[in-house]
Amino acid sequence: MSNAHANRAFKNISVRTEDGLDLTAWYAPATSKSFTIVFFHGNGDCLYTASPVADPYIAEGYGFLLAEYRGYSGLPGSPTEAGLYADARAYLKGLMAQGVKSENIILFGHSLGTGVAVQMAEEFHVGGVMLLAPYLSIAEMAQERFPYFPAKYIALDRYENDKKMKNLHAPILIVNGARDDLIPPSEGRQLYDLANEPRQFYSLPGRGHNDCFDDFAVIGLEWVKRLPAAN
């Protein structure tokens, strides 16, 4: 995939977390639209590999922040559930300090990042939430993979999306691949069933865990265009 700095729209944005880490993400300010999308990538990605996700949104005039976690892309610290939440919190506060209203922020998570997006949607009054390849919780997923061990009780990082959905009141879009072999596709539908209105769900036929981005770009962009902006 392309290097994000090939996209001239990006600049570095630096933040300090509540526990004292200095982090850097890539940010393209909005040019003609009200919304700014904040993307939380999956476990196997980094700024460079995640950067193409931003292209269709930037081309339409939306702002886009590629959030990066502690311990990734050469940043200090080690990733933990609490740590990733602290990182995301710092980026959102940094955006708002630059004049972006929380109501004009769209949280976008993929895989692991859906847990970060859901937590931030619980904490901040945002304009919308997009979840691609989400899970009920890391603990539940561990239990499915290791059914003969009490995995759900010993998982240190839990990311309990299922327990938090009832607390989210922003519009929500949930999409997964019908052939996802990493996260059971049924979990996306279950999260949709737990979500408040307004909500939308798409299952992508023939798609797996990491090959949904092109399809999602079309669905996600159309969905964002229909959201009421705060200004």
N, C-alpha and C positions, 0 to 999 in steps of 0.2 A: 504494500500500500504506500501511498505517497507521504512525503514528509509534510507535516502541517505548515511549516514555515514557508513552503512553496505557495501557500495561500496568503497573499499579502494582507488580507483582512486581519490576521491574527497578530496579537501582541501579547507579551507576558503580563500576567497579573500576579502580584505577590501578596500573600497574606500570612498572618501569624495566628496559629491556633491557640485555643484557650490553655493548652498545656505547653505552649512555648516553642512549637516547631515553626520554622519558616518554610513555606511551601510556595510553589509556582505552578500556575496553570496557564492555558492559552485562551485568549479572549478576543472575540471579534464583536465590537459594539454594533448595535442595531443601526441600520442606515435609513430605513424607510418604514419599518413596522414597530409596533409597541412592544412586542414580546421578545424576551431573551430566553433561549433554551439553555439549561444547565445539564450537561451529560455526565452521568456516572457510569464508567465502563465496567466490563466484566473482569474476572480474575486474571485472564490470560492476556489482557490488553495493556496498552500504555498510551501516552499522548500521541506518539507517532502512528501507531496502528489504528487508533480510534479516530484520528483526525478526519478521514473521508466522510464520516457520519455527519459532519457539520455542513458539508458543501451545499446540499440542496436548500438548507435553511438560510445560509448566508446569501446565496444567490437570490433569494426572495426578499432580502432586506431585514431578516430577523437577526437579533443578536445571538451569539452562541459562545458559551463557556465550556471548554473541555476541562473538567475537574480532574486533578491528579491526586492520588492518595500517598500518604506517607509510605516510604519503602519502595515506591514505584518510580520509574524514570529517573533514578539517581537521587531521589529526595530522601531526607533523613527520616529516621524512625522505622518502626516495624508495624505492619498493618494488623489491627485488631478491630473488632466491631465498634467499640467505644471510640477508638482512634479515627476510624473512617467517618463516623458521625461528627467528630470534632473538626475534621478536615472540611467536610461539606458545609458545616455551620459557618466556618471561617470564610469560605468562598461566597456563600449567600450574603453574609454581612458585608463582605467586601464589595459585592455588586451593588447592594443597597446604599453603601457609602458613596458610590459613584453616581447615585441618582436613579437607579433602576428600582421601581416600586416592586414590593414583594408580589403584588397582584399581577404584575406583568412578567413574572418568572414562571417558566414551564419546566418542571423537573422531569428528566428523561433518564431512566435507568435500564441497563441491559444486564441480565443474568445476576451476578453478585451485586451489581450496582442498583438493582431494583430495591434491595433492602435499604440502601442508603437513601434512595429517592423517597421511599415510603416513610422512613423516619423523618426526613426533612418536611414532607407534606403534613406530618402530624404536628410539627413544631412551628411551621411558617404558613401564613395565609397566602398561598400561591394561586396562580391563574389556571393551572392544570398539571396533570401527572400522566406521563407516558411510560408504560412498563413493557419491555420486550423480553420475552423468555423469563418471566418471573416464577417464583417458587412460593410455597406456603410458608416454609421456614427452613433454615439450614438444618435444624434439629430433626424435623420431619423427613427431610431428604436423606439425612444420614441414616435414619431408622429404616427407610426403604432399601437403602443400599446394603445395610448390615442388619438384617432382620433378626439375627440370633443373638445380638448384643444390645444392651440398653443404651444405644447410641444417642437417642433423643435426650437422655438425662445427663450425659457426660459431654455433649457438644459445648465447647466454651463459647463459640460465637453462634448466636441463635438466629438473629435477623428474622424476627417473628412477624412477617408480613400479614399472615392470616389474622393475628390478634389485633392488628392496628387498622385494618381496612375500615372498620365501622367508625373510626375517628376521622376519616378523611372526607372532606366535603367539597373539594375542588373537582371539576370534571376529570374523569379518568379514562384513559385508553389502555387496553390490555391486548397484547398481540403475542402469539407464539407459533412456532412451527409444529405442524401436526406430526412430524417425524423426529422431534427432538429426542435424542437418546441420552442426553445429560440430565435434563430436568423433565419429569413426566409432563406431557402436554396437558393432562387433565388438571394440573395445578393452576394453570392460567385461568381455566374456566371456573374453577372453584373460587379463586380470588375475585373473579368477576361477580360470582353469585353473592359474595360477601360485601361487595362494594356498594356505596350509596349512588343514587342517581345525581347528575347525569353520568352515564357510563357507557362504554362501547367495548366490544370484544371481537377480535378476528383470529381465526385459526388459519394458518397458511398451508394449504395442501402441498405435500412433497418437500416441505422445508424442514431443516433440522435446527440445530442450536445457533450456529454462527453464519448461516447463509440467508438470513432474513432481512438484511439491512436494505437491499435495493427495494424489496417489496414494502418494507416499513417506511421508506422515504416517501413513497407515494401516499400511503395511508396516513402517516403522521402529519405530513404537510397539509393535506386536505383537512384533517381534524383540527390542526392549529388555526387554520384560516377561518374556521367556523366559530372559534371561541370569542366571547366578548372581551375586548381589551379594556383595561382600567382607565385608559386615557385616550 
